[in-house]
């Protein structure tokens, strides 16, 4: 009887081995969002803004008010001049200067032109480096694991060009070793939508929009947000991190 059990276990293991890569083998392309999926801000954005104010020798406004002011200013400017001003040929530096100034104004603080230029130059330089960001510990291992598989993978985000040229390289997320391609305005390549998977952290941007063009999608709930309940109700696959994603990809 014991020998029969051993044989049975071996057969079950063999069948499992044949099917464990079925999800991954059906895919030809995997794309990932950046912020909230691979990297995150260190602390609140308002912290970095107010630090730049202090370094300019001025009274620091409320971190929370600046944070809230930025959210409103960013949303309004992105609606008026989307893609960081690309469509209206507004230089990236100018777009961000408008956004940052309006963030402080909405927080109740205004500075003269010379002072604001000093503050803004610090902010712009800081967010063009790796300093205010952290990499999730599972990000690079997951990307390198994908790199060893027969699947093309890249980064798809509405982030500005500095992510590709400055920020990601500063965080050791390099094209060629950690990702194959980067798309910041649309999907690249000739891949059937149903054979492509996008991984992100926004129901609207990373799931509904992606499913709308026929791609597969899953969401990461890294911060145990209450919104994840609604994500699941919408039919989304929701996983806690990229370790769980790897397990899901190698399941039947």
N, C-alpha and C positions, 0 to 999 in steps of 0.2 A: 504493500500500500504506500509506503514511504517513497519507493522508487517511482510509482505512478504520479505522486504529488510533485516530485522533482521534474519529471517529464512535462507535466501540465504547466508548471511555472516557466519552464524553458520555452514552451510553445507560446504562452501568453506574452513573454518578454520579446520573443521574435516578432510576433504580430505587432506589438507596441512599437518596436524599433522600426518597422516598415512604415508605420503611419505617423510617427511623432513629428515629422517635418512637413506634414501635408499642407498646413496653412502657409508656411514660408515658401514652399515649392510652388504654390499657386500665384505667388506674387513676383512681379518683375521690377517693381519700383516701390520704395518706401520713402516718404518725405516726413520731416519733422519740423514743428514750429520751434522757435528759439527761446524767447523769454517765457518762463513758466514751465517749459518742457526740458530744456537743456541747461539754462542758466536762470538766475534770479538776481534781483537787486539785494545788496547788503543793507538791511534796514529800510527805512522809508525814503522816497525820493526827496521829500522835504528836508531831510537831514543834510543831504549833499548841497542843496540849494542854500540853506541857511549857513552852512559852513563857509561857503564862498562869500556870503555877505560879511561874516565875521572877519575873514581874511582881508576883506577890503576895508576893514576898520569901521564898519557900520553896525548899528543895532540890529540884531537878528530877529526877524519876525517869528511869529508862532509857526513851528514846524508843521503842525496839523493844518493850519490855515493855508500855508503855502502848498501843502500836499493836495488839499481840496481845490485850491485855486488852479493848480496845474491840471487836474483832471478836467475841469470845466474849460479852461483855455485850450487845452490840447484837443478836446472833442470839437469845439467850435471851429478852430483853425483847420483841423483835419477835414471837416465837412466843407468848409469854404475853399480850401486849397489842398485837396487830397494828395496822397503820395509824397508828403513833405515838400509840396510845391512843384513837383516835377511837371505836372500837366500844364501849369501856368508859367513854367520856366523861372520859378523863384529859386535862387540858390539855397542850398541846404542850410548854410550859415545864417542867412537872412530869415528863413522860415523859423528856425529855432529861436532867433533873437526876438521875433514877434511873439512867439509862444511863451518864452520865459518872462519877457516884460509884462505880458498880460497876466501871467500866473501871479506875479507879485502884486499887480494892480488889484486883481480880484481878491487877494489876501489882505488888501488894505495898505500896501506899501508902494511908494513911488520914489524913484531916485533920479537925480540929474543925469544927463547923458554921459558925462565922464565917469561918474561913479558906477552907473549901470554897465558901461562898456567894460570896466574893470571886473565887475561881478560876473557878467555874462561870459567873458573870455575864460574865466576859471571854470565855470560850469560846463561850457562847450568842450574844453580840453579834458575835463574829468570824465565826461560821458563818451568821449571818443577813445578812451583807454579801457583797460580791464579793471581799473581800480574799484568802481562801484558795483561790480558784479561778482557773483560766486557761481561755480559750476556744481551742479548736483553730482554727488559722488558716483552715481550709476551711469552718468552720461558718457564719458569717454570709454569705459569698458563696453557699454552697449554698442556704441558706434564702431569700435574696433571689432567687436563680435560680428556685426553686420558686414564689415569690410571683408571678412573671411568667407562670406556666403555668396552664392551666385545671384545677387540682387543689387540693383543700382539704388543708391539712396542719396538723398540730398536734403537741404534745408530750404523750406518755403516759408516766407514770413513777410509781413508788411513793414519790417524794419528798414531803416535807412541804409545807405551804402556803407557807412562806417562800420556796421556790424561785420560785413564781409571783408573789408580792407584793413580794419584796425582792431576792432574789439575781439572778434573771434580768434584771430591769430595771437593776440595778447593773452588769451585764455588757453592757448595750446589746442584750439579747435581748428585744425588746419585742413584746407582742401587737399585731397589726395590721400591723406592718411586717416582723417576722422570723418570726412564726407566727400562724396563724389562731385556734387554740383550744388550751386546755390541759386535759388530763384527768389527774387524779391518783388516780382510783379505778376507772375503767372507760372504755370507748370511747363517744364522744358522736356523735349524728347517726344518720341512716337511710341507711347505705351497705351494699351487699352485701359480705359479708366477702371474697369473692374479688376484689373491686375495690379492696381496701385493702392497703396495704403498711406494715409496721412495720420500723423500722431501729433496731438496738440492739447491745449488746455482751455479752449473756448468753445462753447456749444455753437454759438453763432458763426464764428470765423473758421473753426477747425473741424466742425462736424457737419452742421447743416449746409454750409456753403460747399463743402467737399462732397458730401453725399448728393448734393444737387447736380453735380457734374458727373455722377456715376462712380466716383472713387469710393473705396472703403475707408473707414475712419475709426479711430478710437481716441478716447480722452484720458488724460492723466489728472487724477485728483491728488496732487502732492500735498495740499494744505488742508485736506479734509473739509472742504467748503460745503456749506449747506446746499449750494446750487447743484451739487452732484446728484441729489435726490431727483431733481427735475431732469438732469441729463439722462439718468437711467430711465425715467418715465418716457423720455423721447425716443427710447430704443437704443441709445448709445452704449457701446462697450466702454466701461469706466474702470480703469486700473490705477493702483496707488503709485506706481513708479515704473522705471524701465526694466527693473529686475523681473517684475511681474509680467511686463510686456514680452520679455524674452521667453518666459515660460509659456505665455499664451501663444506666441509665434511657433513654438516647437511642439504645440499640442495638436491633436487631431482637429 
